[in-house]
Amino acid sequence: MYFCVPALLLVLYSSISHANAAQFGANKRVEVYGFAVASSPTYRGYNWSLLTTSAWRTDAALVELAAQHGAKVELNAGVTAATAQDIMGSPEKRSEWVSQQVVQLVKLGARGINFDLEVPMQAGDSAAAAYAALVNLTAQTLHGAVPGATVSVDVPWSPFDVDSRNYDWLQLAAAADTLFVMAYDTASQVSRVW
């Protein structure tokens, strides 16, 4: 498990083994994330000697450029307030969605997927459990289909009701390879209603 605290690019200093949290720090490595939004080709100007992972953009040219520099690309899961209820509505819909994501990831040659759901959920809400189940199913399926692939989840700067995002933090942390702490977002956002 990696915990990420971003600036413009994120530097990750430590990892936690899923198998043995007591080994914390035993497998230290540095990860540097860059987020390439779909509307911008700025990734062409990245300092690829520093970057290890680019996230969000679904672009074959980015995947190819990253691979040339020994970096990987995590696709944007694209789960939003508008799509979340449909995708997470049932185990069958989650499974179908995950299968589609894995096909797209393999087709592009990407190496992971990034979740950035920023939707209010009440603590203990079934939607929070469904989100954790979606991330878990994605991780299990992706790890089986693409060895070495990663699943990351963007989380608010605090687990305590930031913008009413009361997700199942323990289950998300158990399922994901990386939690990306959005430390730049400490002022929070205007709450939206699901």
Solvent accessible surface area in square Angstrom, and as a share of the most:
residue,aa,sasa,rsa
1,M,19,0.09
2,Y,34,0.13
3,F,92,0.38
4,C,0,0.00
5,V,89,0.51
6,P,15,0.09
7,A,78,0.61
8,L,176,0.88
9,L,71,0.35
10,L,1,0.00
11,V,57,0.33
12,L,2,0.01
13,Y,150,0.57
14,S,29,0.18
15,S,10,0.07
16,I,39,0.20
17,S,31,0.20
18,H,108,0.48
19,A,101,0.78
20,N,63,0.32
21,A,69,0.53
22,A,95,0.74
23,Q,79,0.35
24,F,114,0.48
25,G,20,0.19
26,A,71,0.55
27,N,91,0.47
28,K,137,0.58
29,R,108,0.40
30,V,84,0.48
31,E,12,0.05
32,V,15,0.09
33,Y,4,0.01
34,G,1,0.01
35,F,55,0.23
36,A,1,0.00
37,V,67,0.39
38,A,82,0.64
39,S,107,0.69
40,S,24,0.16
41,P,67,0.42
42,T,83,0.48
43,Y,2,0.01
44,R,155,0.57
45,G,69,0.67
46,Y,46,0.17
47,N,84,0.43
48,W,21,0.07
49,S,101,0.65
50,L,106,0.53
51,L,7,0.03
52,T,46,0.27
53,T,0,0.00
54,S,0,0.00
55,A,0,0.00
56,W,66,0.23
57,R,35,0.13
58,T,67,0.39
59,D,26,0.13
60,A,61,0.48
61,A,53,0.41
62,L,0,0.00
63,V,15,0.09
64,E,106,0.47
65,L,42,0.21
66,A,0,0.00
67,A,69,0.53
68,Q,122,0.54
69,H,92,0.41
70,G,73,0.70
71,A,12,0.09
72,K,35,0.15
73,V,1,0.01
74,E,0,0.00
75,L,3,0.01
76,N,59,0.30
77,A,6,0.05
78,G,36,0.34
79,V,6,0.04
80,T,68,0.39
81,A,50,0.39
82,A,97,0.75
83,T,52,0.30
84,A,0,0.00
85,Q,115,0.51
86,D,86,0.45
87,I,17,0.08
88,M,9,0.04
89,G,55,0.53
90,S,28,0.18
91,P,84,0.53
92,E,125,0.56
93,K,92,0.39
94,R,32,0.12
95,S,53,0.34
96,E,105,0.47
97,W,23,0.08
98,V,1,0.01
99,S,59,0.38
100,Q,99,0.44
101,Q,25,0.11
102,V,17,0.10
103,V,102,0.58
104,Q,65,0.29
105,L,3,0.01
106,V,86,0.50
107,K,172,0.73
108,L,39,0.19
109,G,41,0.39
110,A,3,0.02
111,R,88,0.32
112,G,0,0.00
113,I,3,0.01
114,N,0,0.00
115,F,0,0.00
116,D,31,0.16
117,L,1,0.01
118,E,35,0.16
119,V,3,0.02
120,P,20,0.13
121,M,5,0.02
122,Q,119,0.53
123,A,83,0.64
124,G,81,0.78
125,D,53,0.28
126,S,91,0.59
127,A,21,0.16
128,A,4,0.03
129,A,59,0.46
130,A,16,0.13
131,Y,0,0.00
132,A,7,0.05
133,A,37,0.29
134,L,0,0.00
135,V,0,0.00
136,N,59,0.30
137,L,53,0.26
138,T,1,0.01
139,A,4,0.03
140,Q,113,0.50
141,T,48,0.28
142,L,2,0.01
143,H,70,0.31
144,G,66,0.64
145,A,53,0.41
146,V,14,0.08
147,P,107,0.67
148,G,62,0.59
149,A,4,0.03
150,T,18,0.10
151,V,0,0.00
152,S,0,0.00
153,V,0,0.00
154,D,3,0.02
155,V,10,0.06
156,P,5,0.03
157,W,104,0.36
158,S,17,0.11
159,P,65,0.41
160,F,169,0.70
161,D,84,0.43
162,V,10,0.06
163,D,18,0.09
164,S,31,0.20
165,R,1,0.01
166,N,23,0.12
167,Y,11,0.04
168,D,53,0.27
169,W,52,0.18
170,L,148,0.74
171,Q,98,0.43
172,L,1,0.00
173,A,22,0.17
174,A,67,0.52
175,A,10,0.07
176,A,0,0.00
177,D,21,0.11
178,T,4,0.02
179,L,15,0.07
180,F,7,0.03
181,V,31,0.18
182,M,4,0.02
183,A,32,0.25
184,Y,139,0.53
185,D,16,0.08
186,T,78,0.46
187,A,99,0.77
188,S,39,0.25
189,Q,64,0.29
190,V,132,0.76
191,S,65,0.42
192,R,112,0.41
193,V,145,0.84
194,W,77,0.27
